[in-house]
């Protein structure tokens, strides 16, 4: 939600979210995380598959050097 409303102070986001909760859940197909503890329980001991950027491993220089 904070990406949708970058001008809103962090302390006002909760009230706005609660006011628009049904719309946000519909837009996110019901995806809801109830705090960082939930993330930690689900992902702290599980390996994550990481896809390297296509340019990873190329020599320095190139277009951006």
C-alpha positions as CSV (number, residue, x, y, z in Angstrom):
1,X,0.0,0.0,0.0
2,X,2.8,2.4,0.7
3,X,3.9,2.2,-2.9
4,X,0.5,3.3,-4.0
5,X,0.5,6.3,-1.8
6,X,4.1,7.6,-1.4
7,X,3.0,11.0,-0.1
8,X,1.2,9.6,2.9
9,X,3.2,9.5,6.1
10,X,3.8,5.9,7.4
11,X,1.8,6.5,10.6
12,X,-1.4,7.2,8.5
13,X,-1.1,4.1,6.4
14,X,-2.8,1.8,8.9
15,X,-6.0,3.9,9.1
16,X,-6.1,4.2,5.3
17,X,-5.6,0.5,4.8
18,X,-8.3,-0.4,7.3
19,X,-10.7,1.9,5.5
20,X,-9.8,0.3,2.1
21,X,-9.0,-3.2,3.2
22,X,-11.6,-5.0,1.2
23,X,-10.5,-3.3,-2.0
24,X,-6.8,-4.1,-1.4
25,X,-7.5,-7.7,-0.6
26,X,-9.6,-8.0,-3.8
27,X,-6.8,-6.4,-5.9
28,X,-4.2,-8.7,-4.4
29,X,-6.3,-11.9,-4.8
30,X,-6.6,-12.2,-1.0
31,X,-2.9,-12.0,-0.3
32,X,-2.4,-10.9,3.3
33,X,0.6,-11.1,5.6
34,X,-0.2,-10.4,9.3
35,X,3.2,-8.9,10.2
36,X,6.9,-9.7,10.0
37,X,6.5,-12.6,12.4
38,X,4.4,-14.5,9.8
39,X,7.1,-13.9,7.2
40,X,9.8,-15.1,9.6
41,X,7.9,-18.3,10.5
42,X,7.3,-19.2,6.9
43,X,10.6,-18.2,5.3
44,X,13.4,-18.1,7.9
45,X,14.4,-21.8,7.5
46,X,13.5,-22.3,3.9
47,X,16.0,-21.9,1.1
48,X,15.1,-19.3,-1.5
49,X,15.7,-19.9,-5.2
50,X,17.6,-16.8,-6.5
51,X,17.8,-16.0,-10.2
52,X,20.9,-14.1,-11.1
53,X,20.6,-11.0,-13.2
54,X,21.3,-11.8,-16.9
55,X,24.4,-9.6,-16.8
56,X,25.8,-11.2,-13.6
57,X,29.3,-12.5,-14.1
58,X,30.1,-10.4,-17.2
59,X,33.4,-8.5,-17.1
60,X,33.3,-4.9,-15.9
61,X,33.3,-2.4,-18.6
62,X,30.5,-3.0,-21.1
63,X,27.8,-0.4,-21.6
64,X,28.0,0.9,-18.0
65,X,31.7,1.0,-17.6
